[in-house]
Amino acid sequence: AQTVTQSQPEMSVQEAETVTLSCTYDTSESDYYLFWYKQPPSRQMILVIRQEAYKQQNATENRFSVNFQKAAKSFSLKISDSQLGDAAMYFCALAPSGSARQLTFGSGTQLTVLP
Amino acid sequence: ETGVTQTPRHLVMGMTNKKSLKCEQHLGHNAMYWYKQSAKKPLELMFVYSLEERVENNSVPSRFSPECPNSSHLFLHLHTLQPEDSALYLCASSQVLQGVREKLFFGSGTQLSVL
């Protein structure tokens, strides 16, 4: 079994500031993928960033970057220069590589961006 | 717009009704998924259809019945639901190549209320 834990149900950040969302996970797989998804009020889940576990280099996508600590099973998301449009629910997720189905989500962190 | 369309966006039904949720993907993907999103709980995978297999979460009650007539269309048939089935039902699709799943693309969901 695999689990994903997001311990921050809610976070807030001032516009233009930086915020970090936490995620820890547990899996017995040696090869897996980690994801951060964003769900704005439109409800559509959008992939923000993806990290392959075999890669030591942290993934980055523009203002979004991750801090992947494999030994600690930690996968945090850093949002730099926060914008009002970043306000959403953020979900951390884990999937074993080679699996077409076992994507496990955390319970989410609601991010508010303050003007 | 991610290429995954769900209808209806909202649905209210009584416990004795029979209704169906529809999902259509225009991305040429070969796998489709149903997820259930309840308030303050992680997304729960209900069903997966891919080229090779149909996968069910054994905890999903039989009052939910999926149908996948082709690789572009996915239905979720509902009958004699309970109030605790009220949730957001998300459809997703992905391309699976040699067992490796590329990223999921989600629809905007159907918000279901069971009275």
Chai-1 contact restraints between the chains, C-beta under 6 A:
chainA,res_idxA,chainB,res_idxB,connection_type,confidence,min_distance_angstrom,max_distance_angstrom,comment,restraint_id
A,R43,B,S108,contact,1.0,0.0,6.0,A-B,restraint_1
A,R43,B,G109,contact,1.0,0.0,6.0,A-B,restraint_2
A,Q44,B,F106,contact,1.0,0.0,6.0,A-B,restraint_3
A,Q44,B,S108,contact,1.0,0.0,6.0,A-B,restraint_4
A,M45,B,F106,contact,1.0,0.0,6.0,A-B,restraint_5
A,L47,B,K103,contact,1.0,0.0,6.0,A-B,restraint_6
A,G98,B,G99,contact,1.0,0.0,6.0,A-B,restraint_7
A,G98,B,V100,contact,1.0,0.0,6.0,A-B,restraint_8
A,A100,B,A31,contact,1.0,0.0,6.0,A-B,restraint_9
A,A100,B,S50,contact,1.0,0.0,6.0,A-B,restraint_10
A,A100,B,V96,contact,1.0,0.0,6.0,A-B,restraint_11
A,A100,B,R101,contact,1.0,0.0,6.0,A-B,restraint_12
A,R101,B,V48,contact,1.0,0.0,6.0,A-B,restraint_13
A,R101,B,V55,contact,1.0,0.0,6.0,A-B,restraint_14
A,F105,B,P42,contact,1.0,0.0,6.0,A-B,restraint_15
A,F105,B,L43,contact,1.0,0.0,6.0,A-B,restraint_16
A,G106,B,P42,contact,1.0,0.0,6.0,A-B,restraint_17
A,S107,B,P42,contact,1.0,0.0,6.0,A-B,restraint_18
